[in-house]
Structures are given as structure tokens and as C-alpha cells.
């Protein structure tokens, strides 16, 4: 009551000479997870006399393709299997061969928990479990999903839709927990779609919130979610590991999420943050800073002539705004990130800077023999014609008593001979 590996040449010769029946899998679509075997004969002849194309006779050949697992079922229980591609011959007198293929010894341990137990064979059926990735399983949220984004420092709400794929990790668990009994008894294929998959889609959406919380806790931005299919698959796999992988024998392979549709409030937060980021990026360049301030000053001068409170008030307000803008820009330029991104500023900041000389207000030049008063008026007499102040006396010249060098006001030692004055 088992299978043995058959050589390809022997199988072909058997088909030609003795018309032995060969079982191959029924067509499998994109979402097919299990399909019955179908009989392939020469000229429509077969030794199968039981009236079912899925019941194998002793000596039948079973063809298994890559990424498939063939199970030999008797009375609803699995009596033998192979996860290796090739041709296999049914030998009712042999023990189960258990070709584990890609699964290794772990598959044999799972088989021991469901093995037939030596009950005599009644009728053996062949089924094929699809081990390929079952792709393009659609999902969509009916209510907004909440997500805290550290970059925006806000709770964002959005609707999500996309697709995911699964892979069967333990065919025996999948056979027992997922495949309905009527699929076996009615000898039918099963598609992982429609009403059958609705329960799993609901479980997927429920655990999507858990996966998003873990995604957020790791500091990921929600705007990167569309390019994180592998990472999201890991988050979802972890969230659904107990229910799907450990209990049902299949797991998430990939998750593809389309661009989230944010709520109006969330979109407003994102737009404001993007606008602020663009402004900061623009003002990191010194030339852009000067152009920005020049533009504001020009707009202020243009608006001054239309100010109802008078041009002077407008200019005063513009000057205050300019000072405030300069203080803001100065504070920003002290930011370590700005200094790092603008090495030319960093070099200037580290170089010793001489204090800028104060420029006196321009005064009118005095005529020969005249003098300029402290109020700014130019005079020729002994008193100012504007404020009445007396003409200041010329400072008395001082000379060194030792060498006769002229001294400046306040000098205590001669700059020529060093004599104390």
C-alpha cells in the first residue's frame, strides 16, 4: 500500500506495451490549492475497471510535476505521498515510501500523526497539492486604519487595499485544517478565492493593524509602505504565525499595498509637513536665503506706498520684520545640521572675525577756517548759528620733556624714548 519510484524509460515502455494507466494532475490555475488526478490512457484503453478516473489500480503510474505534492488517499486518510517530481508506481504490497522532497524529515513527523494505521485498502485516490506561491489575493479595508507616524508626529488614518500571496508550508496540516471534506469525497479541485477565502481575508485585515503597530514601532514612515512588500510580509507572517502557519500549514509570502488613501485631516497634516520641508530645504543654501530676504524687502517697499497708516509706519514695520527674519536665519545657521551641509559656512564661522567698524553719519565738510558743531551745523564764527554752542577750543599740543616728540592725549609714556610723562 505504497509507491515506488519508476524509471522514465520503463514507464514509457509500459505505456506502449501493456497499456498501464498513468495518473496526472488536473489543470491547476493561479489560485488552485488542490486538484484530483486524472487518467491518461493509450487509445482510450485502461485497466481501471472501477468507473472513476481518480481511483488507481495496483501497478498504476503516477506522474508528479515540480512544485507539487502528490498524496495517495484511501478512505479520506493519506497512505503515502511524494514531494519529489517524477514517475511513481503504485504497489499495494509495499509500505509507504514517504518521499519528503523539499520538506525534509519535518514532513515525515507530520505524517506520523495522520497516517492510516494499517487498515486494509478500499479505494485509493490521487490528489495533488500545489506548492507554488498562490498570488494576487486581493484585500481591502472597510474602515480607516490608524497609524502613528513619528516623522509627522501624528496619528494618521487611511484606507488600504492591495494584494497578498501565500505558500503552503505543511501540506498535511493544510489538508486536515483547510481542505473541506467534500472536496475529497466529490473528487473536485479547490480554488483559494471567492467565498472560501473570505474568512482568511477578514483575519488578514484584523491582523493588519497589529503588523502596522510593529512597523510604526520600528520607526518606519507610512509613505514608504508601497515599497516595503517583503518587510510587510514579515510583519504579517509574525502576526498570523499561530493561526495560519502553526495551525493551518500555510503562511504569508508577500504583501503588496497600494498608495494609502488618507483621511482629509491626515492629508492636510502630510501636505503641511511637505511644504515646510521644502521651505527648509530651500533655505539651507546661503544664496537662497539672501534671495528670500531680498524678495521680502522688495515686497515691503512696494507695499509701503499703499499703506494707509503712512509710508513711515510701513518702513518701520518692515525693518522690524527684517530684523526678526535675520535673527531667525541666524539661529537656523547655527544648527549643526546646517553647518554640516554647508561647509563654506562652517569655515567662515570658525575663522576669526574682526569687528565691523562703525560708520559715522556723513557730515558736511567745514570751509577753511570754519568748524563743525556737534549738532552738525557748519560755522565760521565763535558760536554755532543753529544751537548757540561755543566753538570748541583746539586741543593743546603736548611734547616729551626728554626728546621733544609730540604726544597724543592721554599718553603716559613717550612713544619715542619711553620717558614717563
Secondary structure, 3 states (H helix, E strand, C coil): CEEEEECHHHHHHHHHHCCCCEEEECCCCCCEEEEEEEEECECCECCCCCCCCCECCCCCEEEECCCEEEEEEECCEEEEEECCCEEEEEECCCCCCCECHHHCHHHHHHHHCCCCCCCCCCCEEEEEEECCCEEEEEEECCCCEEEEECCCCEEEEEECEEEEEEEECCHHHHHHHCCCHHHHHCCCCEECCHHHHHHHHHHHHHHHHHHHHHHHHCCCCHHHHHHCHHHHHHHHHHHCHHHHHHHHCEEEEEEEECCCEECHHHHHHHHHHHHHHHHHHHHCCHHHHHHHHHHHHHHHHHHHCCCCCCHHHHHHHHHHHHHHHHHHHHHHHCCHHHHHHCHHHHHHHHCCCCCCCCCCCCCCCCCCCCEECCCCCEECCCECCCCCCECCCCCCCEECCCCCCEECCCCCECCCCCCEC
